[in-house]
């Protein structure tokens, strides 16, 4: 411990982190990298497989998505009006009804090179394997400086040539390139994690989900981090997992890391605790706002409090969906076919518009932006348009009916029943036995397997999703701690992490809305959101790196052979201890 107090943190990370890989998977992106690095790779967590199946789905799970019902549409408009009152802007129908001039939209045929990066279009992914005999025109078209229009001309000119027998489709495409595949290309996009869970459904079986996770992670390790399979026995892995993950999901990912990716050892820590470490905190209310899920959990003295966990089924992608709905309702969106469910490249565009223009502030908020249309492999069309009510979509965090998350529901989770608890010592407990059962274990074979009827099936943690707004979730989570001294400390130690935390104006909005959500009978009058020390998107990953190098005892680490032979069964000598029970042994170092 004296060494930890005297050593420079960067030196410690460099010494102990060179053979430790931190993996922080999410519904939309995966953050992965060596603990010795300052920042991780941030790669879209998806994969596109070439397919000859007909009829073909552009996105594997697109059939799970539903249309907004009439009731949901009415509730959405009601939520809009509540937000409008709060932001002091016209109500949803008032603005359209009083609009005496037509909306003007101009098409920009050529992109101005002086425009900022946010106005540049995405290019379609080249789905063909590179051949030595490829034409020079095609090679030149792949240069980064090529404009979208000239790129389209090159590819149109080479379409017939590329379709010849000399060119073959790539079998698989990863990451952002997978999101930019033309809808006409014979590929199906797979997203193995959705709404904070493995994306298992009738359309996407478990084996395929796990195989896709393995393929994506193996590609990143090999091609991006340059850690080939035969060298991975020299490395350890830390999984920094969202609180939404269940028992069985944790074990499946551990099996991928140890059995398939062949790391020598691995450990699991939860995202909320890692985020506190990543920001140098011992006590905080951690609010993770990701692409598809928002979660809240309180940390006290370096240990998470499981009963404070709240999960909200919405995130940044829902704000992007709401941005599209708002513009269409106000008739500012160009007459183009934008579908973020079946055309992932449209989701990339909407996310960029949201990040560039959306913020939370009072008064009418308009901006002139460039909207791009992507049609069946054609070059991107550019439409300069006035976007309006840009402060409404991010307010959906506080009024979730505006976001209608049910239109993009989580996968069904009927399979999350587990007879092995990862979190506590369950093998020493006395299992209840039904009184009609005889001493013979298989005494009633003719009625099925009644011995399992008395065997407990563990639900790792309550995964109930809350139908409340962000401010109510934070308030409820903190007040559930039950101690006024801790509550006051937590209300002044709110930590916002995740990509949505970068939204301009969010911090004062959270402080104001949470303060108003606190019941009047509570003796609390101060709410403060702490400033993140680094990019909020990477804070949990950085905290995982710190936990990895400071975990001196290594008691929670699982070795590859132990896991493959024994799992978490009796006699393995090692068992995963959830970070609910992890005490911060080096907190004095972090806070010094």
Residue pairs with C-beta under 8 A, 6 or more apart in sequence:
1 586
1 588
1 589
4 12
4 550
4 586
4 588
4 589
5 588
5 589
5 592
12 549
13 35
13 36
13 545
13 546
13 549
14 36
15 549
16 35
16 548
16 549
17 34
17 35
17 36
17 37
17 545
17 548
17 549
18 34
18 35
18 36
19 34
19 234
19 235
19 236
20 34
20 35
20 36
20 235
20 236
20 237
20 238
20 545
20 548
20 549
21 32
21 33
21 34
21 35
21 221
21 225
21 227
21 235
21 236
21 237
21 238
21 263
22 31
22 32
22 33
22 34
22 35
22 40
22 237
22 238
22 240
22 541
22 544
22 545
22 548
23 30
23 31
23 32
23 217
23 237
23 238
23 239
23 240
23 257
24 30
24 31
24 32
24 40
24 239
24 240
24 241
24 271
24 274
24 540
24 541
24 544
25 31
25 45
25 193
25 213
25 239
25 241
25 253
26 45
26 193
26 242
26 290
26 291
27 45
27 191
27 193
27 194
27 195
27 196
27 290
27 291
27 292
27 293
27 315
28 44
28 45
28 191
28 290
28 291
28 292
28 316
28 317
29 42
29 43
29 44
29 45
29 291
30 42
30 43
30 44
30 45
30 216
30 217
30 220
31 40
31 41
31 42
31 537
31 538
31 540
31 541
32 40
32 41
32 43
32 217
32 220
32 221
32 224
32 225
32 541
33 39
33 40
33 41
33 225
33 541
34 225
35 238
35 544
35 545
35 548
35 549
39 535
39 538
39 542
40 538
40 541
41 220
41 224
41 225
42 537
42 538
43 174
43 175
43 176
43 220
43 224
44 175
44 176
44 178
44 179
45 191
45 192
45 193
45 216
46 174
46 175
46 178
46 179
46 189
46 190
46 191
46 192
46 216
46 344
47 172
47 173
47 174
47 178
47 189
47 190
47 192
47 212
47 215
47 216
48 172
48 173
48 174
48 178
48 181
48 187
48 188
48 189
48 190
49 171
49 172
49 187
49 188
49 190
50 127
50 169
50 170
50 171
50 172
50 186
50 187
51 186
51 187
51 188
52 186
53 188
56 186
56 188
57 63
57 188
57 203
58 183
58 187
58 188
58 189
58 342
58 343
58 344
59 188
59 189
59 191
59 341
59 342
59 344
60 188
60 189
60 190
60 191
60 203
60 204
61 191
61 194
61 199
61 201
61 203
61 204
61 411
62 341
62 342
63 203
64 201
64 203
64 409
64 411
65 341
65 407
65 408
65 409
66 406
66 407
66 409
67 407
68 76
68 404
68 407
72 401
72 404
72 406
72 407
75 401
75 404
76 325
76 401
76 402
76 404
77 92
77 93
78 401
79 396
79 399
79 400
79 401
79 402
80 91
80 92
80 326
80 392
80 402
81 91
81 92
82 399
83 392
83 395
83 396
83 399
83 402
84 90
84 91
84 92
84 392
85 91
86 395
87 361
87 362
87 363
87 391
87 392
87 395
88 362
88 363
89 95
89 363
89 364
89 365
89 389
89 391
89 392
90 98
90 364
92 329
95 330
95 388
95 389
96 329
96 330
96 331
103 330
103 331
103 332
103 386
104 386
105 332
105 334
105 383
105 384
105 385
105 386
106 383
106 384
106 385
107 334
107 381
107 382
107 383
107 384
108 370
108 382
108 383
108 384
109 149
109 382
110 147
110 149
111 119
111 120
111 121
111 147
111 148
111 149
111 370
111 382
112 119
115 370
118 352
118 353
118 355
118 356
118 369
119 369
119 370
120 148
121 148
121 372
121 380
121 382
122 148
122 180
122 345
122 348
122 349
122 372
122 374
122 380
123 146
123 148
123 151
123 180
123 380
124 155
124 180
124 181
124 182
124 345
124 374
124 377
125 173
125 177
125 178
125 180
125 181
125 182
126 138
126 142
126 155
127 169
127 170
127 173
127 181
127 182
127 185
127 187
128 162
128 167
128 168
128 169
128 170
129 167
129 168
129 169
129 170
131 166
131 167
133 166
135 158
135 161
137 154
137 157
137 158
138 154
138 155
138 158
138 162
140 146
140 154
141 150
141 151
141 154
141 155
141 158
146 154
148 379
148 380
149 379
151 379
152 378
152 379
152 380
153 379
155 377
156 378
161 167
169 185
169 186
169 187
172 215
173 181
173 187
174 215
174 216
174 219
174 220
175 216
176 348
178 187
178 189
178 344
179 189
179 344
179 345
179 347
179 348
180 344
180 345
180 348
181 187
181 189
181 344
181 345
182 376
182 377
183 342
183 343
183 376
183 377
184 376
184 377
185 377
189 344
190 199
190 204
190 208
190 209
190 212
191 199
192 198
192 199
192 209
192 210
192 212
192 213
192 216
193 199
193 213
194 292
194 410
194 411
195 244
195 292
195 293
195 313
195 408
195 409
195 410
195 411
196 242
196 244
196 245
196 290
196 292
196 293
196 295
196 311
196 410
197 244
197 245
197 246
197 249
197 410
197 411
197 413
198 206
198 209
198 210
198 213
198 249
198 252
198 411
199 209
199 411
200 206
200 209
200 411
200 412
200 413
200 415
201 411
201 412
204 411
206 415
210 252
210 256
213 253
213 256
214 256
214 260
214 261
217 256
217 257
217 261
218 229
218 260
218 261
221 227
221 232
221 261
222 228
222 229
227 235
229 261
229 262
232 261
232 262
232 263
232 264
233 262
233 263
233 264
233 560
234 264
235 263
235 264
236 263
236 264
236 265
236 266
236 267
236 548
236 557
237 257
237 261
237 263
237 265
237 266
237 267
238 266
238 267
238 268
238 269
238 544
238 545
238 547
238 548
239 250
239 253
239 254
239 257
239 266
239 267
239 268
239 269
240 269
240 270
240 271
240 274
240 540
240 541
240 543
240 544
241 250
241 253
241 268
241 269
241 270
241 271
242 270
242 271
242 288
242 290
242 293
242 295
243 270
243 271
243 272
243 288
243 295
243 297
243 309
243 311
243 461
244 293
244 295
244 311
244 463
245 253
246 413
246 416
246 418
246 459
246 460
246 461
246 463
247 416
247 418
247 420
247 421
247 422
247 423
247 458
247 459
247 460
248 415
248 416
248 417
248 418
249 416
250 268
250 422
250 460
250 576
251 418
251 420
251 422
251 567
251 568
254 266
254 268
254 558
254 563
254 576
255 563
257 263
257 266
258 265
258 266
258 558
258 560
258 563
258 564
259 560
259 563
259 564
262 560
263 560
264 559
264 560
265 557
265 558
265 559
265 560
266 557
266 558
266 560
266 563
267 548
267 551
267 556
267 557
267 558
267 576
268 556
268 576
268 578
268 579
269 544
269 547
269 579
269 582
270 297
270 304
270 578
270 579
270 580
271 286
271 288
271 295
271 540
272 286
272 288
272 295
272 297
272 299
272 304
272 540
273 286
273 299
273 302
273 303
273 304
273 543
273 547
273 579
273 582
274 540
274 541
274 543
274 544
274 547
274 579
275 284
275 286
275 288
275 495
275 497
275 539
275 540
275 543
276 282
276 283
276 284
276 286
276 299
276 302
276 495
276 543
277 302
277 543
277 544
277 546
277 547
277 584
277 590
278 533
278 534
278 538
278 539
278 540
278 541
278 542
278 543
278 544
278 546
279 495
279 530
279 532
279 533
279 534
279 539
279 543
280 533
280 590
280 591
281 299
281 493
281 495
281 530
282 299
282 300
282 301
282 302
282 584
282 587
282 590
282 591
283 299
283 300
283 301
283 486
283 489
283 490
283 493
284 298
284 299
284 490
284 493
284 494
284 495
284 530
285 296
285 297
285 298
285 299
285 308
285 474
285 477
285 478
285 490
285 491
285 493
285 494
285 495
286 296
286 297
286 298
286 299
286 495
286 497
287 294
287 295
287 296
287 470
287 474
287 494
287 495
287 496
287 497
287 501
287 510
288 294
288 295
288 296
288 497
288 498
288 540
289 315
289 316
289 397
289 470
289 496
289 497
289 498
289 499
289 500
289 501
290 315
290 316
290 498
290 499
290 500
291 315
291 316
291 317
291 499
292 313
292 314
292 315
292 316
292 317
292 318
292 408
293 311
293 312
293 313
293 314
293 315
294 311
294 312
294 314
294 315
294 397
294 470
294 473
294 498
294 500
295 309
295 310
295 311
295 312
296 308
296 309
296 310
296 312
296 473
296 474
296 477
297 304
297 305
297 306
297 308
297 309
297 310
297 477
298 304
298 305
298 308
298 477
298 478
298 481
298 490
299 305
300 481
300 486
301 584
301 587
302 582
302 583
302 584
302 587
303 579
303 580
303 581
303 582
303 583
303 584
304 579
304 580
305 481
305 580
306 461
306 580
307 480
308 477
308 478
308 480
308 481
309 461
309 462
309 477
310 466
310 473
310 474
310 476
310 477
311 463
311 464
311 465
311 466
312 400
312 465
312 466
312 468
312 469
312 470
312 473
313 405
313 409
313 410
313 465
314 396
314 397
314 400
314 403
314 405
315 498
315 500
316 351
316 354
316 498
316 499
316 500
317 340
317 347
317 351
317 408
318 396
318 403
318 404
318 405
318 408
319 354
319 358
319 393
319 394
319 396
319 397
319 403
319 500
320 340
320 347
320 350
320 351
320 353
320 354
320 393
321 340
321 350
321 403
321 404
321 407
321 408
322 392
322 393
322 396
322 402
322 403
323 350
323 353
323 354
323 358
323 390
323 393
324 333
324 338
324 340
324 350
326 388
326 389
326 392
326 393
327 333
327 387
327 388
330 388
330 389
332 385
332 386
332 387
332 388
333 371
333 385
334 371
334 373
334 383
334 385
336 371
336 373
336 375
336 381
336 383
337 373
337 375
338 346
338 349
338 350
338 373
339 346
340 346
340 347
340 350
341 408
343 374
345 374
346 374
349 371
349 372
349 374
353 369
353 371
353 387
354 393
355 502
356 369
357 367
357 369
357 387
357 390
358 390
358 391
358 393
358 394
358 503
358 504
359 365
359 390
359 391
359 394
359 503
359 504
359 505
360 391
360 394
360 395
360 503
360 504
360 505
360 506
360 508
360 509
361 391
361 504
361 505
362 391
363 391
364 388
364 389
365 388
365 389
365 390
365 391
366 386
366 387
366 388
366 389
366 390
367 386
367 387
367 390
368 384
368 385
368 386
368 387
369 384
369 385
369 387
370 382
370 383
370 384
370 385
371 382
371 383
371 384
371 385
372 380
372 381
372 382
372 383
373 380
373 381
373 383
374 380
375 381
391 505
392 402
393 402
394 500
394 503
394 505
394 506
395 402
395 509
396 402
396 403
397 469
397 470
397 500
397 506
398 469
398 470
398 471
398 509
398 513
399 469
400 467
400 468
400 469
410 465
413 463
416 459
416 463
417 457
417 459
418 457
418 458
418 459
418 460
419 455
419 456
419 457
419 458
420 426
420 458
420 567
420 568
420 569
421 458
421 460
422 460
422 568
422 575
422 576
422 578
423 460
423 461
423 576
423 577
423 578
423 580
425 575
426 456
426 458
427 569
427 570
429 456
431 454
431 455
431 456
432 454
432 456
433 454
434 450
434 453
434 454
437 443
437 444
437 450
437 451
437 454
438 444
441 451
442 451
444 450
466 473
466 476
468 476
469 513
470 510
470 513
471 510
471 513
471 514
471 516
471 517
472 517
474 494
474 510
474 514
474 517
475 514
475 517
475 518
478 487
478 490
478 491
479 487
479 518
479 519
479 522
481 487
481 490
484 523
484 524
487 522
487 524
488 524
488 526
491 514
491 518
491 524
491 526
491 527
491 528
492 526
492 527
492 528
493 528
493 530
494 510
494 511
494 514
494 527
494 528
494 529
494 530
495 529
495 530
495 532
495 539
496 506
496 507
496 510
496 529
496 532
496 536
497 532
497 536
497 537
497 539
497 540
498 536
498 537
499 536
499 537
500 506
501 532
501 536
501 537
502 535
502 536
502 537
507 529
510 527
510 529
511 527
511 528
511 529
514 527
515 525
515 527
518 524
518 527
532 539
533 539
534 542
546 590
550 585
550 586
550 589
551 557
551 585
552 585
552 586
553 585
555 577
556 576
556 577
556 582
557 574
558 574
558 576
559 574
562 572
562 573
562 574
563 572
565 572
566 572
568 575
568 576
584 590
